[in-house]
Every structure is written in structure tokens, then in C-alpha cells.
Amino acid sequence: QVQFVESGGGLVQPGGSLRLSCAASGSITSIYAMGWYRQAPGKQRELVASITTGGRTNYSDSKKGRFTISRDNAKNTVYLQMNSLSPEDTAVYYCNSNPAWGYSWGQGTQVTVSS
């Protein structure tokens, strides 16, 4: 089974940027849509952005214009570029298929936005 390893998180000041990476242990070519999710303390995990094999993207409303999802099928990697970060973006970020069924969740990568 394909497994996902997220990286690229860290501590960033408000207004800053981060680029997250999601490396899959196998091919993601057959996974129609990949997504980035996040879970803030005390909240449910939510879908942040998704991208199809054809490159069609979708974002939750608050992320439009600030986040950009991309995928490199040759490298089995999905990226999330995050700009203009605010404290409300603080969460553990995960990648998985969209919808998220059939694959295990990785450890995630912590993003903390704070001055």
C-alpha cells in the first residue's frame, strides 16, 4: 500500500510562507485526486486543497489565492505552497487521496504561525 510522508513544516511568522512536500512510497499516478488536509488543536481534520491527475485544483474558500497545490507524478510527490500565513493556519498538515479512503494517514507536518 502506498504510504505518505509529509515534510516542510515549521515555525513561521504571520505573513510568511512555507512549502510542504508529500512523498509517496509508490506511484500516485493511479490516484485520481490527491489532497492536503489539516487538523488544528481541538478541531476536525479538514480538506485544504486537492488536485487531480490532470492538474485540476480545488481549494477551500479561505485558502484561495494564498495556497497553491501541485503534483509531480514522476516524483510521486505533492506540494503545497502556502503564502500570507496567519495564526489561524496553525495545524498539523497531512496529505492523502481525496476522498481520503484506502490509504493510511502519515505523521503529518506541524505548521505553527506565530510572532
Chimera marker file (.cmm) of the C-alpha trace (Angstrom):
<marker_set name="trace">
<marker id="1" x="0.000" y="0.000" z="0.000" r="1" g="1" b="0" radius="0.5"/>
<marker id="2" x="1.206" y="3.486" z="-0.817" r="1" g="1" b="0" radius="0.5"/>
<marker id="3" x="2.262" y="5.485" z="2.226" r="1" g="1" b="0" radius="0.5"/>
<marker id="4" x="2.707" y="9.230" z="2.523" r="1" g="1" b="0" radius="0.5"/>
<marker id="5" x="5.442" y="11.185" z="4.274" r="1" g="1" b="0" radius="0.5"/>
<marker id="6" x="4.866" y="14.875" z="4.825" r="1" g="1" b="0" radius="0.5"/>
<marker id="7" x="7.638" y="17.411" z="5.382" r="1" g="1" b="0" radius="0.5"/>
<marker id="8" x="8.403" y="21.098" z="5.203" r="1" g="1" b="0" radius="0.5"/>
<marker id="9" x="6.513" y="22.385" z="8.202" r="1" g="1" b="0" radius="0.5"/>
<marker id="10" x="7.939" y="24.641" z="10.854" r="1" g="1" b="0" radius="0.5"/>
<marker id="11" x="7.562" y="27.876" z="12.749" r="1" g="1" b="0" radius="0.5"/>
<marker id="12" x="6.877" y="30.927" z="10.630" r="1" g="1" b="0" radius="0.5"/>
<marker id="13" x="5.859" y="34.484" z="11.392" r="1" g="1" b="0" radius="0.5"/>
<marker id="14" x="2.489" y="35.843" z="10.292" r="1" g="1" b="0" radius="0.5"/>
<marker id="15" x="2.659" y="36.823" z="6.651" r="1" g="1" b="0" radius="0.5"/>
<marker id="16" x="5.356" y="34.281" z="5.947" r="1" g="1" b="0" radius="0.5"/>
<marker id="17" x="5.456" y="31.343" z="3.554" r="1" g="1" b="0" radius="0.5"/>
<marker id="18" x="6.125" y="27.628" z="3.665" r="1" g="1" b="0" radius="0.5"/>
<marker id="19" x="6.265" y="24.892" z="1.078" r="1" g="1" b="0" radius="0.5"/>
<marker id="20" x="5.097" y="21.477" z="2.176" r="1" g="1" b="0" radius="0.5"/>
<marker id="21" x="6.015" y="18.259" z="0.423" r="1" g="1" b="0" radius="0.5"/>
<marker id="22" x="4.295" y="14.900" z="0.443" r="1" g="1" b="0" radius="0.5"/>
<marker id="23" x="6.404" y="11.994" z="-0.751" r="1" g="1" b="0" radius="0.5"/>
<marker id="24" x="4.561" y="8.801" z="-1.630" r="1" g="1" b="0" radius="0.5"/>
<marker id="25" x="6.222" y="5.409" z="-1.255" r="1" g="1" b="0" radius="0.5"/>
<marker id="26" x="4.752" y="4.298" z="-4.552" r="1" g="1" b="0" radius="0.5"/>
<marker id="27" x="3.153" y="5.611" z="-7.676" r="1" g="1" b="0" radius="0.5"/>
<marker id="28" x="0.409" y="8.209" z="-7.301" r="1" g="1" b="0" radius="0.5"/>
<marker id="29" x="-0.426" y="8.111" z="-10.999" r="1" g="1" b="0" radius="0.5"/>
<marker id="30" x="-3.442" y="5.925" z="-10.334" r="1" g="1" b="0" radius="0.5"/>
<marker id="31" x="-4.726" y="8.162" z="-7.542" r="1" g="1" b="0" radius="0.5"/>
<marker id="32" x="-7.162" y="10.440" z="-9.335" r="1" g="1" b="0" radius="0.5"/>
<marker id="33" x="-7.129" y="13.207" z="-6.754" r="1" g="1" b="0" radius="0.5"/>
<marker id="34" x="-4.609" y="13.995" z="-4.049" r="1" g="1" b="0" radius="0.5"/>
<marker id="35" x="-5.365" y="16.344" z="-1.215" r="1" g="1" b="0" radius="0.5"/>
<marker id="36" x="-3.748" y="18.303" z="1.553" r="1" g="1" b="0" radius="0.5"/>
<marker id="37" x="-5.605" y="18.266" z="4.842" r="1" g="1" b="0" radius="0.5"/>
<marker id="38" x="-5.008" y="19.923" z="8.157" r="1" g="1" b="0" radius="0.5"/>
<marker id="39" x="-6.071" y="19.449" z="11.737" r="1" g="1" b="0" radius="0.5"/>
<marker id="40" x="-5.861" y="22.233" z="14.264" r="1" g="1" b="0" radius="0.5"/>
<marker id="41" x="-5.938" y="21.511" z="18.009" r="1" g="1" b="0" radius="0.5"/>
<marker id="42" x="-9.430" y="20.629" z="19.122" r="1" g="1" b="0" radius="0.5"/>
<marker id="43" x="-10.807" y="20.645" z="15.587" r="1" g="1" b="0" radius="0.5"/>
<marker id="44" x="-11.660" y="18.050" z="12.995" r="1" g="1" b="0" radius="0.5"/>
<marker id="45" x="-9.379" y="17.357" z="10.094" r="1" g="1" b="0" radius="0.5"/>
<marker id="46" x="-10.376" y="19.393" z="7.069" r="1" g="1" b="0" radius="0.5"/>
<marker id="47" x="-9.531" y="19.331" z="3.386" r="1" g="1" b="0" radius="0.5"/>
<marker id="48" x="-7.399" y="22.324" z="2.412" r="1" g="1" b="0" radius="0.5"/>
<marker id="49" x="-6.756" y="21.739" z="-1.278" r="1" g="1" b="0" radius="0.5"/>
<marker id="50" x="-6.907" y="18.970" z="-3.845" r="1" g="1" b="0" radius="0.5"/>
<marker id="51" x="-5.511" y="18.280" z="-7.289" r="1" g="1" b="0" radius="0.5"/>
<marker id="52" x="-6.447" y="15.717" z="-9.916" r="1" g="1" b="0" radius="0.5"/>
<marker id="53" x="-4.090" y="13.768" z="-12.153" r="1" g="1" b="0" radius="0.5"/>
<marker id="54" x="-4.989" y="16.239" z="-14.864" r="1" g="1" b="0" radius="0.5"/>
<marker id="55" x="-3.974" y="19.191" z="-12.740" r="1" g="1" b="0" radius="0.5"/>
<marker id="56" x="-7.431" y="20.484" z="-11.833" r="1" g="1" b="0" radius="0.5"/>
<marker id="57" x="-7.236" y="22.142" z="-8.443" r="1" g="1" b="0" radius="0.5"/>
<marker id="58" x="-9.754" y="22.978" z="-5.774" r="1" g="1" b="0" radius="0.5"/>
<marker id="59" x="-9.354" y="24.970" z="-2.580" r="1" g="1" b="0" radius="0.5"/>
<marker id="60" x="-11.422" y="25.645" z="0.475" r="1" g="1" b="0" radius="0.5"/>
<marker id="61" x="-12.628" y="29.245" z="0.405" r="1" g="1" b="0" radius="0.5"/>
<marker id="62" x="-10.194" y="30.724" z="2.902" r="1" g="1" b="0" radius="0.5"/>
<marker id="63" x="-7.206" y="29.253" z="1.063" r="1" g="1" b="0" radius="0.5"/>
<marker id="64" x="-7.949" y="30.576" z="-2.397" r="1" g="1" b="0" radius="0.5"/>
<marker id="65" x="-5.248" y="32.950" z="-3.515" r="1" g="1" b="0" radius="0.5"/>
<marker id="66" x="-2.932" y="32.040" z="-0.649" r="1" g="1" b="0" radius="0.5"/>
<marker id="67" x="-2.287" y="28.327" z="-1.142" r="1" g="1" b="0" radius="0.5"/>
<marker id="68" x="-1.184" y="26.507" z="-4.280" r="1" g="1" b="0" radius="0.5"/>
<marker id="69" x="-1.251" y="22.749" z="-4.628" r="1" g="1" b="0" radius="0.5"/>
<marker id="70" x="0.782" y="20.935" z="-7.257" r="1" g="1" b="0" radius="0.5"/>
<marker id="71" x="1.818" y="17.383" z="-8.003" r="1" g="1" b="0" radius="0.5"/>
<marker id="72" x="4.744" y="15.738" z="-9.756" r="1" g="1" b="0" radius="0.5"/>
<marker id="73" x="3.613" y="12.270" z="-10.733" r="1" g="1" b="0" radius="0.5"/>
<marker id="74" x="7.112" y="11.357" z="-11.937" r="1" g="1" b="0" radius="0.5"/>
<marker id="75" x="8.457" y="12.026" z="-8.437" r="1" g="1" b="0" radius="0.5"/>
<marker id="76" x="5.353" y="10.716" z="-6.681" r="1" g="1" b="0" radius="0.5"/>
<marker id="77" x="5.229" y="13.962" z="-4.760" r="1" g="1" b="0" radius="0.5"/>
<marker id="78" x="2.546" y="16.504" z="-3.965" r="1" g="1" b="0" radius="0.5"/>
<marker id="79" x="3.344" y="20.034" z="-2.837" r="1" g="1" b="0" radius="0.5"/>
<marker id="80" x="1.518" y="22.789" z="-1.016" r="1" g="1" b="0" radius="0.5"/>
<marker id="81" x="2.859" y="26.316" z="-1.303" r="1" g="1" b="0" radius="0.5"/>
<marker id="82" x="1.408" y="28.469" z="1.463" r="1" g="1" b="0" radius="0.5"/>
<marker id="83" x="1.712" y="32.253" z="1.442" r="1" g="1" b="0" radius="0.5"/>
<marker id="84" x="0.407" y="35.031" z="3.665" r="1" g="1" b="0" radius="0.5"/>
<marker id="85" x="0.162" y="32.659" z="6.580" r="1" g="1" b="0" radius="0.5"/>
<marker id="86" x="-1.812" y="33.649" z="9.650" r="1" g="1" b="0" radius="0.5"/>
<marker id="87" x="-2.053" y="32.129" z="13.145" r="1" g="1" b="0" radius="0.5"/>
<marker id="88" x="-5.329" y="30.510" z="12.044" r="1" g="1" b="0" radius="0.5"/>
<marker id="89" x="-3.286" y="28.327" z="9.676" r="1" g="1" b="0" radius="0.5"/>
<marker id="90" x="-1.536" y="26.673" z="12.611" r="1" g="1" b="0" radius="0.5"/>
<marker id="91" x="-2.207" y="22.944" z="12.373" r="1" g="1" b="0" radius="0.5"/>
<marker id="92" x="-0.746" y="19.582" z="11.509" r="1" g="1" b="0" radius="0.5"/>
<marker id="93" x="-0.863" y="19.161" z="7.746" r="1" g="1" b="0" radius="0.5"/>
<marker id="94" x="-1.386" y="15.800" z="6.063" r="1" g="1" b="0" radius="0.5"/>
<marker id="95" x="-1.691" y="14.531" z="2.534" r="1" g="1" b="0" radius="0.5"/>
<marker id="96" x="-3.853" y="11.698" z="1.339" r="1" g="1" b="0" radius="0.5"/>
<marker id="97" x="-6.092" y="10.788" z="-1.524" r="1" g="1" b="0" radius="0.5"/>
<marker id="98" x="-9.278" y="12.773" z="-1.958" r="1" g="1" b="0" radius="0.5"/>
<marker id="99" x="-11.559" y="11.377" z="-0.746" r="1" g="1" b="0" radius="0.5"/>
<marker id="100" x="-9.314" y="10.036" z="1.997" r="1" g="1" b="0" radius="0.5"/>
<marker id="101" x="-10.106" y="6.351" z="1.950" r="1" g="1" b="0" radius="0.5"/>
<marker id="102" x="-7.988" y="3.329" z="1.189" r="1" g="1" b="0" radius="0.5"/>
<marker id="103" x="-4.719" y="4.845" z="2.388" r="1" g="1" b="0" radius="0.5"/>
<marker id="104" x="-3.288" y="5.294" z="5.852" r="1" g="1" b="0" radius="0.5"/>
<marker id="105" x="-2.574" y="8.711" z="7.269" r="1" g="1" b="0" radius="0.5"/>
<marker id="106" x="1.049" y="9.732" z="7.658" r="1" g="1" b="0" radius="0.5"/>
<marker id="107" x="2.564" y="11.511" z="10.626" r="1" g="1" b="0" radius="0.5"/>
<marker id="108" x="1.836" y="14.903" z="9.182" r="1" g="1" b="0" radius="0.5"/>
<marker id="109" x="3.976" y="18.007" z="9.414" r="1" g="1" b="0" radius="0.5"/>
<marker id="110" x="3.427" y="20.692" z="12.020" r="1" g="1" b="0" radius="0.5"/>
<marker id="111" x="2.912" y="24.259" z="10.836" r="1" g="1" b="0" radius="0.5"/>
<marker id="112" x="2.978" y="26.936" z="13.511" r="1" g="1" b="0" radius="0.5"/>
<marker id="113" x="2.334" y="30.552" z="12.635" r="1" g="1" b="0" radius="0.5"/>
<marker id="114" x="3.326" y="32.850" z="15.446" r="1" g="1" b="0" radius="0.5"/>
<marker id="115" x="5.278" y="36.008" z="16.126" r="1" g="1" b="0" radius="0.5"/>
<link id1="1" id2="2" r="1" g="1" b="0" radius="0.2"/>
<link id1="2" id2="3" r="1" g="1" b="0" radius="0.2"/>
<link id1="3" id2="4" r="1" g="1" b="0" radius="0.2"/>
<link id1="4" id2="5" r="1" g="1" b="0" radius="0.2"/>
<link id1="5" id2="6" r="1" g="1" b="0" radius="0.2"/>
<link id1="6" id2="7" r="1" g="1" b="0" radius="0.2"/>
<link id1="7" id2="8" r="1" g="1" b="0" radius="0.2"/>
<link id1="8" id2="9" r="1" g="1" b="0" radius="0.2"/>
<link id1="9" id2="10" r="1" g="1" b="0" radius="0.2"/>
<link id1="10" id2="11" r="1" g="1" b="0" radius="0.2"/>
<link id1="11" id2="12" r="1" g="1" b="0" radius="0.2"/>
<link id1="12" id2="13" r="1" g="1" b="0" radius="0.2"/>
<link id1="13" id2="14" r="1" g="1" b="0" radius="0.2"/>
<link id1="14" id2="15" r="1" g="1" b="0" radius="0.2"/>
<link id1="15" id2="16" r="1" g="1" b="0" radius="0.2"/>
<link id1="16" id2="17" r="1" g="1" b="0" radius="0.2"/>
<link id1="17" id2="18" r="1" g="1" b="0" radius="0.2"/>
<link id1="18" id2="19" r="1" g="1" b="0" radius="0.2"/>
<link id1="19" id2="20" r="1" g="1" b="0" radius="0.2"/>
<link id1="20" id2="21" r="1" g="1" b="0" radius="0.2"/>
<link id1="21" id2="22" r="1" g="1" b="0" radius="0.2"/>
<link id1="22" id2="23" r="1" g="1" b="0" radius="0.2"/>
<link id1="23" id2="24" r="1" g="1" b="0" radius="0.2"/>
<link id1="24" id2="25" r="1" g="1" b="0" radius="0.2"/>
<link id1="25" id2="26" r="1" g="1" b="0" radius="0.2"/>
<link id1="26" id2="27" r="1" g="1" b="0" radius="0.2"/>
<link id1="27" id2="28" r="1" g="1" b="0" radius="0.2"/>
<link id1="28" id2="29" r="1" g="1" b="0" radius="0.2"/>
<link id1="29" id2="30" r="1" g="1" b="0" radius="0.2"/>
<link id1="30" id2="31" r="1" g="1" b="0" radius="0.2"/>
<link id1="31" id2="32" r="1" g="1" b="0" radius="0.2"/>
<link id1="32" id2="33" r="1" g="1" b="0" radius="0.2"/>
<link id1="33" id2="34" r="1" g="1" b="0" radius="0.2"/>
<link id1="34" id2="35" r="1" g="1" b="0" radius="0.2"/>
<link id1="35" id2="36" r="1" g="1" b="0" radius="0.2"/>
<link id1="36" id2="37" r="1" g="1" b="0" radius="0.2"/>
<link id1="37" id2="38" r="1" g="1" b="0" radius="0.2"/>
<link id1="38" id2="39" r="1" g="1" b="0" radius="0.2"/>
<link id1="39" id2="40" r="1" g="1" b="0" radius="0.2"/>
<link id1="40" id2="41" r="1" g="1" b="0" radius="0.2"/>
<link id1="41" id2="42" r="1" g="1" b="0" radius="0.2"/>
<link id1="42" id2="43" r="1" g="1" b="0" radius="0.2"/>
<link id1="43" id2="44" r="1" g="1" b="0" radius="0.2"/>
<link id1="44" id2="45" r="1" g="1" b="0" radius="0.2"/>
<link id1="45" id2="46" r="1" g="1" b="0" radius="0.2"/>
<link id1="46" id2="47" r="1" g="1" b="0" radius="0.2"/>
<link id1="47" id2="48" r="1" g="1" b="0" radius="0.2"/>
<link id1="48" id2="49" r="1" g="1" b="0" radius="0.2"/>
<link id1="49" id2="50" r="1" g="1" b="0" radius="0.2"/>
<link id1="50" id2="51" r="1" g="1" b="0" radius="0.2"/>
<link id1="51" id2="52" r="1" g="1" b="0" radius="0.2"/>
<link id1="52" id2="53" r="1" g="1" b="0" radius="0.2"/>
<link id1="53" id2="54" r="1" g="1" b="0" radius="0.2"/>
<link id1="54" id2="55" r="1" g="1" b="0" radius="0.2"/>
<link id1="55" id2="56" r="1" g="1" b="0" radius="0.2"/>
<link id1="56" id2="57" r="1" g="1" b="0" radius="0.2"/>
<link id1="57" id2="58" r="1" g="1" b="0" radius="0.2"/>
<link id1="58" id2="59" r="1" g="1" b="0" radius="0.2"/>
<link id1="59" id2="60" r="1" g="1" b="0" radius="0.2"/>
<link id1="60" id2="61" r="1" g="1" b="0" radius="0.2"/>
<link id1="61" id2="62" r="1" g="1" b="0" radius="0.2"/>
<link id1="62" id2="63" r="1" g="1" b="0" radius="0.2"/>
<link id1="63" id2="64" r="1" g="1" b="0" radius="0.2"/>
<link id1="64" id2="65" r="1" g="1" b="0" radius="0.2"/>
<link id1="65" id2="66" r="1" g="1" b="0" radius="0.2"/>
<link id1="66" id2="67" r="1" g="1" b="0" radius="0.2"/>
<link id1="67" id2="68" r="1" g="1" b="0" radius="0.2"/>
<link id1="68" id2="69" r="1" g="1" b="0" radius="0.2"/>
<link id1="69" id2="70" r="1" g="1" b="0" radius="0.2"/>
<link id1="70" id2="71" r="1" g="1" b="0" radius="0.2"/>
<link id1="71" id2="72" r="1" g="1" b="0" radius="0.2"/>
<link id1="72" id2="73" r="1" g="1" b="0" radius="0.2"/>
<link id1="73" id2="74" r="1" g="1" b="0" radius="0.2"/>
<link id1="74" id2="75" r="1" g="1" b="0" radius="0.2"/>
<link id1="75" id2="76" r="1" g="1" b="0" radius="0.2"/>
<link id1="76" id2="77" r="1" g="1" b="0" radius="0.2"/>
<link id1="77" id2="78" r="1" g="1" b="0" radius="0.2"/>
<link id1="78" id2="79" r="1" g="1" b="0" radius="0.2"/>
<link id1="79" id2="80" r="1" g="1" b="0" radius="0.2"/>
<link id1="80" id2="81" r="1" g="1" b="0" radius="0.2"/>
<link id1="81" id2="82" r="1" g="1" b="0" radius="0.2"/>
<link id1="82" id2="83" r="1" g="1" b="0" radius="0.2"/>
<link id1="83" id2="84" r="1" g="1" b="0" radius="0.2"/>
<link id1="84" id2="85" r="1" g="1" b="0" radius="0.2"/>
<link id1="85" id2="86" r="1" g="1" b="0" radius="0.2"/>
<link id1="86" id2="87" r="1" g="1" b="0" radius="0.2"/>
<link id1="87" id2="88" r="1" g="1" b="0" radius="0.2"/>
<link id1="88" id2="89" r="1" g="1" b="0" radius="0.2"/>
<link id1="89" id2="90" r="1" g="1" b="0" radius="0.2"/>
<link id1="90" id2="91" r="1" g="1" b="0" radius="0.2"/>
<link id1="91" id2="92" r="1" g="1" b="0" radius="0.2"/>
<link id1="92" id2="93" r="1" g="1" b="0" radius="0.2"/>
<link id1="93" id2="94" r="1" g="1" b="0" radius="0.2"/>
<link id1="94" id2="95" r="1" g="1" b="0" radius="0.2"/>
<link id1="95" id2="96" r="1" g="1" b="0" radius="0.2"/>
<link id1="96" id2="97" r="1" g="1" b="0" radius="0.2"/>
<link id1="97" id2="98" r="1" g="1" b="0" radius="0.2"/>
<link id1="98" id2="99" r="1" g="1" b="0" radius="0.2"/>
<link id1="99" id2="100" r="1" g="1" b="0" radius="0.2"/>
<link id1="100" id2="101" r="1" g="1" b="0" radius="0.2"/>
<link id1="101" id2="102" r="1" g="1" b="0" radius="0.2"/>
<link id1="102" id2="103" r="1" g="1" b="0" radius="0.2"/>
<link id1="103" id2="104" r="1" g="1" b="0" radius="0.2"/>
<link id1="104" id2="105" r="1" g="1" b="0" radius="0.2"/>
<link id1="105" id2="106" r="1" g="1" b="0" radius="0.2"/>
<link id1="106" id2="107" r="1" g="1" b="0" radius="0.2"/>
<link id1="107" id2="108" r="1" g="1" b="0" radius="0.2"/>
<link id1="108" id2="109" r="1" g="1" b="0" radius="0.2"/>
<link id1="109" id2="110" r="1" g="1" b="0" radius="0.2"/>
<link id1="110" id2="111" r="1" g="1" b="0" radius="0.2"/>
<link id1="111" id2="112" r="1" g="1" b="0" radius="0.2"/>
<link id1="112" id2="113" r="1" g="1" b="0" radius="0.2"/>
<link id1="113" id2="114" r="1" g="1" b="0" radius="0.2"/>
<link id1="114" id2="115" r="1" g="1" b="0" radius="0.2"/>
</marker_set>
